Amino acid sequence: MQSGSCPNVENKYQVRKLEISDKNKGFLELLQQLTVCDSVSDQEFQNRFEELKSHGDDRVVCVIEDDSSNKIIATGSVFIERKFIRSCGKAGHIEDVVVDSNARGLQLGKKIVGFLTDHARSLGCYKVVLYCGDRNRGFYEKCGFKQGAIQMAKYFV
């Protein structure tokens, strides 16, 4: 991952894995800036957190917390798909990348994507993929991604 042009931002905002206490730091509200994210009870959050944790490094949600406000201001996730192709290779899938609207322009999205990409590489993935809308294409190209496929989706809800 390349360093941004903001050395103070590099040191001030650190990427870390999601913690159970992040629900109370605006994690779900941040996800609402990305897509539909309905109310989740504390028990539901804990159950999902524990489920993801049980998958170890194959399911990682990372966040950046603004220590001055104790709010989560950026997040993203990666899951590792174990395949039969490429000699039982692995592929990383990046999902749910969002930066709080008040913190955009600080290179936090690049930090999140870099963390997730590095994580996938460290686990031996031969590729990492993500899907995005046209409006985010330029951002991901700056992060080193290239258009590789056409996304197709079938939604059940």
N, C-alpha and C positions, 0 to 999 in steps of 0.2 A: 504494500500500500504506500502510495506516495504521500509525503507530508504536504499539508496545505500551506497556504501563504500566511496563516494566522498562528504564529507560535504560541500565543497566549491561550488560544482556543484549544490547541493541541494538548496543553497541560491541564487546562481547567476542566474539560469535559472528557471523562474516561468511559469507555464502553465496558460493561460488566454483564454478567448473566442476570436474568430476572430473579428477583427474590419475592417471597410470599408477601412481604410488607409493601411491595410496589403497587398492589391494588389500591392502597390508601394514599398513594402518591400520584394519582391521576393516570395510571396506566390505561385503564379502559376508556377514559375520556379522550386520551390521545388516539386510541384506535378508532374512536368515533370520527376523527378528522379524516380517516382513510376510507371507511366503509361502515356498513351497518354493524353496530356492536351494541346489542341490547343489554339491559341490566343483568348483572351476574351477581348472585348472592355470594357471601363470603365462603360458604360451604362449597358452592359450585366452583369458585375460583380455586380453592384449596384442592379440590378433587382433580381439576384439570392440571394444576401445577404439579401435583404428585404424579399424575399419569405421565406428563412430559418428562419429569425428572427420572422416572423409572426406565426411560429409554436411554439414559446416559447422554453421551455426546452425539447420538443420532438425532436428537431433537433439542435444539437450543434456541431460546428466545433471549435476545440481548437488549439492553436498554442503556440510555445515557440519562443520568439524573443531574438536574441543576441543583447543586448543593446549597445555593443561596435561597432557593424557594422550596427545596425538598420535593420537587415535581419531576416526573419522568417527562423528558422533552424529545426523546427519540427512541425508536424501537425497530426491531426487525427480527426475523426468525429464519432458521435454516433446518431442513430435515434431510437426512441422508437416506437415499434409496439404494438398497442392496440389489444388484442385478445379476443375471446369469451371463449377459453379454460382456465382452471385453474381459474375459477371464475372471468372471465373478466380480466385476468392477463395481464401483460406487459412484453415484451422481448426487450432487447437492442441489437442493431446491430452495431458493430464497423466496420468502413471502413476507407480506405485511410490513413493509418498510414505510415508516412515516416519521416526519419531524414536525414538532409543534409549529403552528403557523407563526408564532411569535419568535421562533428560534431559527427560522430558515435563513440561509445565507451564511451560516457559520461553519459550513462544511461538515455538519453532523451526519448528514445522510451518507456522505463518502466514508466517514468513520464507521458507521454501522455496516455498510456494504463491504468495506474492507475487512472488518472483523469477521463477518459471516463467510466471506470468500476464503480468508486465511484459515478459518476453522475447517471448512470443507477440504481444502488442500491438505491440511495437517492430518486429516483422516484418510488420505489416499484417494480422494475423489478424482476421477479423470476429467470431470467437467462440473460446472455449477451453472444452473439456469434460473431464469426468472421470467415472469410475464409482466408486461406493463402496458399502459395506454400510450398513445402517440405523444401526449403532452409530457410524458416522463422519459421519452426515448433519449433525448439529448443528455439528460442527467446520467443515465446508465451507460451511454457511450463514453462519457467522461470518466466513468468508473472502469472502463476497459471492456465492456460488453459489446457484442456485435449482434445484429439481428440474425437469428439462426433458424427460425421456424415461424409458422403461423399458429397462433393459439386457437384452439377450438374448446368450447365449454358447453356443458349441458347442466343447467341448474335445476335442482329438485325442489327449491323453495321459492 
